[in-house]
Amino acid sequence: MFDFDNWSRGRYVTSTFAGTRSGANIAAAWAVMRFLGIEGYCRISERIWQARDRLIEGIHGIDGLFICGKPELTVMSYGSRALDVSDIAAGLSARGWYTVAPSRHPPAINLGILSLAFAEVIHEYLSDLQEIVEQLNGGEKSFDHSLIGNYGSG
């Protein structure tokens, strides 16, 4: 059992030290690496980094949003000083984006570009995010918070 309670998103409990990852995923990753080789892996990695940069630039371009810290990898968080990030997350969920419950300390939405699949829809994500921020700035508060996903136990 792995139980960690000093995480910004609350308590995280899992029955294995590997968390939500099984041994099958490790074997699959090994097989993919054998198939792609170093050059193929680097080619895909470069496209993911480019997607991350487009996402950061797009979020910076939405009035009232900011990137938390200076992400060094393809996992990042963004927040707002003027809007409740739970309202933003609910708006994204209402539009079909799977958004886990925002972190509490600091209030932020967490994102990870872990594959090229998200890279293909970044423009749509940013467009929806822009519209949601505009709706919230205009007083719209009717997004269903029950649609927001959850991560961990707490």
Summary of the structure (lengths in Angstrom):
residues: 154
radius of gyration: 17.2
end to end distance: 15.8
largest distance: 52.3
contacts: 404
relative contact order: 0.17
helix: 46%
strand: 16%
